[in-house]
Amino acid sequence: MITAIVLVKTSVDRIPEIAEAIAAIDGVSEVYSVTGGYDLIAMVRVRHHDDLAEVIPARLNKVPGVTSTETHISFRTYSQHDLEAAFSIGLDG
């Protein structure tokens, strides 16, 4: 699975509608409203690298109200939650 973190600038008065439109795109797993230099962060998860082109420039960037994006592709995932889940497989109670 390939994960991309997409930082999104939007029309500030339409953040909720824009976030909902982005969240409805296949391949977008979560959208966060955030503080700072960007208005939203979208987490994109796809099976193939080429699928990113369909999700980000072809759909997400074309949502009305999206003014710019910056995309970061992850190399690895480090998560305490994932590690705990992996080590508890097969253990009951």
C-alpha positions as CSV (number, residue, x, y, z in Angstrom):
1,M,0.0,0.0,0.0
2,I,1.3,3.4,-0.9
3,T,0.5,6.3,1.4
4,A,0.6,10.0,0.4
5,I,0.0,12.9,2.7
6,V,-1.5,15.8,0.9
7,L,-1.4,19.3,2.4
8,V,-4.3,21.3,1.0
9,K,-5.0,25.1,0.9
10,T,-8.7,26.0,0.4
11,S,-11.2,28.8,0.3
12,V,-11.4,29.3,4.1
13,D,-15.1,30.0,4.1
14,R,-15.8,26.5,2.5
15,I,-13.5,24.2,4.5
16,P,-16.2,21.8,5.7
17,E,-17.7,21.3,2.2
18,I,-14.3,20.9,0.6
19,A,-13.2,18.4,3.3
20,E,-16.3,16.3,2.7
21,A,-15.8,16.4,-1.1
22,I,-12.2,15.3,-0.7
23,A,-13.1,12.5,1.8
24,A,-15.6,11.1,-0.7
25,I,-12.9,10.5,-3.3
26,D,-11.9,6.8,-3.6
27,G,-8.4,6.4,-2.3
28,V,-8.7,9.1,0.4
29,S,-8.9,7.5,3.8
30,E,-9.1,10.5,6.1
31,V,-9.2,14.3,5.9
32,Y,-8.1,16.5,8.8
33,S,-8.9,20.1,9.4
34,V,-5.7,21.6,10.8
35,T,-4.1,24.8,12.0
36,G,-1.0,26.3,10.4
37,G,-0.1,27.1,6.8
38,Y,-2.6,24.6,5.4
39,D,-6.3,24.2,5.9
40,L,-6.6,20.4,5.4
41,I,-4.5,17.3,5.4
42,A,-5.7,14.4,3.3
43,M,-4.4,10.9,3.7
44,V,-4.3,9.0,0.4
45,R,-3.8,5.2,0.3
46,V,-3.6,3.4,-3.0
47,R,-2.2,0.0,-4.2
48,H,-0.1,1.2,-7.0
49,H,2.1,4.3,-7.5
50,D,0.3,5.2,-10.7
51,D,-3.0,5.4,-8.8
52,L,-1.8,8.5,-7.1
53,A,-2.1,10.4,-10.4
54,E,-5.8,9.4,-10.6
55,V,-6.5,10.4,-7.0
56,I,-4.5,13.6,-6.5
57,P,-4.1,15.7,-9.7
58,A,-7.1,14.2,-11.5
59,R,-9.6,14.4,-8.7
60,L,-8.5,16.0,-5.4
61,N,-6.9,19.0,-7.0
62,K,-10.0,19.6,-9.1
63,V,-12.4,19.9,-6.1
64,P,-13.9,23.4,-6.3
65,G,-12.3,25.5,-3.6
66,V,-9.0,23.7,-3.5
67,T,-6.4,26.5,-4.2
68,S,-3.1,24.5,-3.9
69,T,-1.7,21.2,-2.7
70,E,1.6,19.8,-1.6
71,T,2.1,16.0,-1.7
72,H,4.5,13.9,0.4
73,I,4.8,10.2,-0.3
74,S,5.7,8.0,2.6
75,F,8.5,5.5,2.5
76,R,7.7,3.6,5.7
77,T,5.1,3.6,8.5
78,Y,6.1,3.7,12.1
79,S,3.2,3.3,14.5
80,Q,3.1,2.1,18.1
81,H,-0.5,1.1,17.5
82,D,0.5,-1.2,14.6
83,L,3.3,-2.7,16.6
84,E,1.1,-3.5,19.5
85,A,-1.5,-5.1,17.2
86,A,1.1,-7.2,15.4
87,F,2.6,-8.6,18.7
88,S,-0.8,-9.4,20.2
89,I,-1.9,-11.6,17.2
90,G,-2.9,-15.0,18.5
91,L,-2.9,-14.0,22.2
92,D,-6.1,-14.3,24.1
93,G,-6.8,-12.3,27.3
